[in-house]
Amino acid sequence: MSFTQPTRHGYELEPELHRTLRGRPPTETLRWLIEQLGADKIIEVEALPGGTSSAVHRILLGTDQGATLPVVLRRYVLDWLAEEPWTPGNEAHVLELLADSPVVAPRLLAADLGGGATGAPTVVMSWLPGRVDWRPDDLDGWLRRLAEALPVIHAVPPGDGLRRFAPYPPERELPPSWSEHPAAWRHAIELYEGPQPDVPQVFLHRDYHPGNVLWSQDQLSGIVDWPSACVGAAEADVAHCRANLARQFDLEVADRFLAMWQTITGTADYHPYWDLTDVISWTGSDDEPDPALDAFVAAAAARL
């Protein structure tokens, strides 16, 4: 088994984007936050690294009596929101759904979904302790806990108002010019253009992978980043996590994760559709070769 350096997605930003996403939130936003949560002052503002779609800060609020409250402030400040204006409302709705569940997720504390008071659609949630861990000491235990968390998520009653899962479309012409397995990518497109496998529909995180899981003393302490949650096949969450594991570690690690999930859930069949349609949107316009992704696609297509 080989290990590769984890991709530092969202850690190295262009200067302008860094200012937009990591800069201190506007004064009116912080004033609104104080009023909403009944605090008296801002003690600390910390930009959280890793994200590229929204501005996320940890804010430590305080009162004159000495009490403190850490919260997470997410502001949707980028232009992509015009294409998916439902996202802030979906996040707030999902956090409310999770409030009475056993899922270790943030709780909704306040929201300005239209941005009228804060200047941009804004969601405030509870802060969860822990850290992202891509290099666990106990890899099998880490994988098992990742797999064990999924049935807990998928058991949440979805209620009404959630969108239906659909694979994200390709962002460029496929197969990539650098691929050593172009036929495998063509199979992926064929599956994307066809019907999904007929499997039970459940509540999905939709972006489940180790970068959205927090750990404390080798125990899973939180699952974050819920704006894209929807209703679909459990296998969609499995595939997204598998693809991330294959790129950061290797195919064998991704397969071990799948085997653990199948054992935990008693699921015998896993169609390559889920792997292949998950990753067709992963290739960007820079035409940078991605051998790990190419190998993942080839392995999935070989199971058809």
Summary of the structure (lengths in Angstrom):
residues: 304
radius of gyration: 20.0
end to end distance: 24.7
largest distance: 65.9
contacts: 902
relative contact order: 0.14
helix: 38%
strand: 17%
